[in-house]
Amino acid sequence: MSTRLHGRSTAGSGVGSRTGAGRARLRFDGWITGIGTSSGVRAVVGHWARSPFGPFSDVMIERPDGHRILLAPTRETADFIAGTYAFDEVRVVPVGVEVVGRAWTVRASTLRLHFVSGRRGLAGLLLRAVPGSLAARPAWAAAVALPARALLRVSTRGAAGRGRYEWYGARDLRPVLSAAAVYEGRDLGVLTSVLPPVRFGFSSTPWKPCVVRVTVTVSLERGSGAEVRPDGGGSSRRS
């Protein structure tokens, strides 16, 4: 079975809640994949089944010279992501992700990326054992911050742009076994570690290429330009 997401914003398909002290929380539920290549280009693919903007996908690219590029499907998603993370260039382009079993295909402007994930290791098995309702809570992301830093070299919480704060609650992890990519007409070479770490936000992805099932919670000031819609957002299926 396959699923396609082409990043079209869908009204009413968001996941949000209101908190005290003039702040609100937005939740993004989906998958993050970090890929390194022998060319030195690193890519982070976000594939969001539920979000305040409906289902969409985005790609963050860091070139060997440190130039950071965001590929996002709509101006709305581009503005939100660029306000949360740091980029040198933002492009609004169609972003398509197709998943068939463990094979992923990503198309975004001049990027063509194909990768295959493998069986869960110990980390994936442990994460799968955590109830989804618990893993999605910011308190859980705070509780596992130290082991995540020690084992995966990642931060599960931290400050973001425009006074925002984020929590990453991982719920599954699979290694990426192989990848092939072409960007701007250039073959990016073979799969490597995500090193040097990407510099889009307070944390990189794990240094070993992997697909992480995750719930991201973003706390932001109300009236900051991001619309908070009722809970019960859109969903997509994935094999």
C-alpha positions in Angstrom: 0.0 0.0 0.0 1.3 3.5 -0.8 0.5 7.0 0.3 1.2 10.3 -1.5 1.3 13.7 0.2 1.8 16.7 -2.0 1.7 19.4 0.7 -1.6 21.0 0.0 -2.8 23.1 3.0 -6.2 21.8 4.3 -8.3 24.1 6.4 -9.5 22.5 9.6 -7.0 19.7 9.6 -4.7 21.0 12.2 -3.7 19.8 15.7 -3.6 22.6 18.3 -4.3 23.5 21.9 -4.3 26.6 24.0 -2.2 27.0 27.2 -1.9 29.7 29.8 0.3 32.8 29.8 -0.7 33.9 26.4 0.8 30.9 24.6 -0.5 28.1 22.4 0.8 24.7 21.4 0.8 23.2 17.9 1.4 19.5 17.2 2.9 17.9 14.2 2.7 14.1 13.9 4.7 12.2 11.3 8.1 11.1 10.3 11.5 12.8 10.2 14.4 11.2 8.1 18.0 12.4 8.2 20.2 11.5 5.3 23.9 12.1 4.7 25.7 11.7 1.4 29.3 11.4 0.2 28.9 14.7 -1.6 28.6 16.4 1.7 25.0 17.4 1.2 22.7 16.4 4.1 18.9 16.4 3.9 16.2 16.2 6.4 12.7 15.1 5.2 9.6 15.9 7.2 6.5 13.8 6.3 3.6 15.1 8.4 0.3 13.1 8.5 -1.3 15.5 11.0 -0.4 19.2 11.4 -2.1 22.6 11.8 -1.7 23.0 8.1 -3.1 19.5 7.1 -0.9 16.7 5.7 2.3 18.0 4.0 5.9 17.2 3.5 9.0 19.4 3.5 12.8 19.1 2.9 15.7 20.8 4.6 19.0 20.7 2.8 22.4 21.8 4.0 25.2 22.0 1.4 28.9 21.3 2.2 29.5 25.0 2.3 26.9 25.4 5.1 24.2 27.0 2.9 20.8 25.9 4.3 17.8 25.6 2.1 14.1 24.9 2.9 11.8 23.3 0.3 8.2 23.8 1.5 5.0 23.2 -0.4 3.0 26.4 0.4 3.8 29.9 1.6 2.0 29.2 4.8 4.1 26.2 5.7 7.3 27.9 4.5 6.7 30.9 6.7 6.0 28.8 9.8 9.0 26.5 9.3 11.3 29.4 8.4 10.1 31.2 11.6 10.9 28.2 13.7 14.3 27.1 12.2 17.2 28.9 10.5 17.7 29.0 6.7 19.7 31.0 4.2 17.2 30.4 1.4 13.5 29.4 1.3 11.8 28.0 -1.8 8.1 27.3 -2.1 7.9 24.3 -4.4 5.7 21.2 -4.8 7.0 18.5 -2.4 5.8 14.9 -2.9 6.5 11.9 -0.8 5.6 8.3 -1.8 6.0 5.4 0.7 5.6 1.8 -0.5 6.5 -0.6 2.3 9.9 0.5 3.5 10.8 2.3 0.3 10.5 6.1 0.2 10.6 8.4 -2.8 10.9 12.2 -2.4 10.4 14.7 -5.2 10.9 18.4 -4.5 11.9 20.9 -7.2 15.3 19.7 -8.4 15.7 17.1 -5.6 15.1 13.4 -6.3 15.7 11.2 -3.3 15.0 7.5 -2.8 15.8 5.5 0.3 15.0 2.3 2.0 14.5 1.7 5.7 15.4 -1.5 7.6 14.3 -3.5 10.6 14.0 -1.9 14.0 17.0 -2.1 16.2 16.9 -2.0 20.0 16.1 1.8 20.1 13.2 1.3 17.7 11.8 -1.6 19.7 12.0 0.4 23.0 10.3 3.4 21.4 7.5 1.2 20.0 6.8 -0.1 23.5 6.0 3.4 24.7 2.2 4.3 24.4 1.6 6.9 21.8 -0.4 9.1 24.1 2.6 9.2 26.5 5.3 9.7 23.8 3.4 12.7 22.4 3.5 14.6 25.7 6.2 17.3 26.2 6.8 15.9 29.7 8.0 12.7 28.1 10.4 14.5 25.7 11.8 16.2 28.8 12.2 13.0 30.7 14.2 11.2 28.0 16.4 14.2 27.1 19.5 12.8 28.8 19.4 9.3 27.3 18.6 10.7 23.9 21.6 12.9 24.0 23.8 10.1 25.2 22.6 7.4 22.8 21.5 9.2 19.7 23.4 12.6 20.0 20.1 14.5 19.7 18.2 17.0 21.8 14.5 16.3 22.5 13.6 19.8 23.6 15.0 23.3 23.1 14.4 26.9 22.1 13.5 27.8 18.5 13.0 30.9 16.5 10.6 33.8 17.4 10.4 32.9 21.0 9.1 29.4 20.3 10.0 26.2 22.2 9.9 22.6 20.9 9.6 19.1 22.2 10.3 16.0 20.1 8.6 12.8 21.2 9.9 9.9 19.3 7.7 6.8 18.9 9.6 4.6 16.5 13.0 4.4 14.7 14.2 2.5 11.7 17.7 2.7 10.2 18.1 3.8 6.6 19.9 1.0 4.7 20.4 2.6 1.3 19.8 5.9 -0.4 20.3 7.5 -3.8 19.8 11.2 -4.5 20.1 13.8 -7.3 20.0 17.5 -6.6 20.2 20.2 -9.2 21.3 17.7 -11.7 24.2 16.3 -9.6 24.4 12.8 -8.2 25.0 13.1 -4.5 26.8 9.9 -4.1 26.4 7.1 -1.6 24.7 7.1 1.8 26.8 8.3 4.7 26.4 9.5 8.3 24.7 12.9 8.9 28.0 14.6 9.6 28.7 17.4 10.2 25.4 17.8 12.1 22.8 19.9 10.3 22.3 23.4 11.7 18.6 24.2 11.2 17.6 24.3 14.8 18.7 23.4 18.3 19.4 19.8 17.4 20.5 17.7 14.4 18.9 14.4 13.5 20.7 11.3 14.7 24.1 10.9 13.1 23.2 7.5 11.8 20.6 7.9 8.9 17.2 6.8 10.1 13.5 7.3 9.9 11.9 8.5 13.2 8.2 8.4 13.9 7.7 11.6 16.0 5.3 14.0 17.5 6.6 17.5 17.6 5.0 20.1 19.9 5.7 23.8 19.3 4.9 26.3 21.9 4.4 29.9 20.6 2.9 33.2 21.5 -0.7 33.6 20.5 -1.2 36.0 17.6 2.3 35.3 16.2 0.9 34.6 12.8 0.3 30.8 13.0 -3.3 29.8 13.1 -4.3 27.4 15.9 -7.1 25.1 14.7 -9.2 22.6 16.6 -7.9 19.2 17.4 -8.8 16.3 15.1 -6.6 17.1 12.1 -6.2 15.2 8.8 -4.4 11.9 8.6 -2.7 9.7 6.1 -1.9 6.1 6.0 1.5 4.5 5.6 2.4 0.9 5.1 
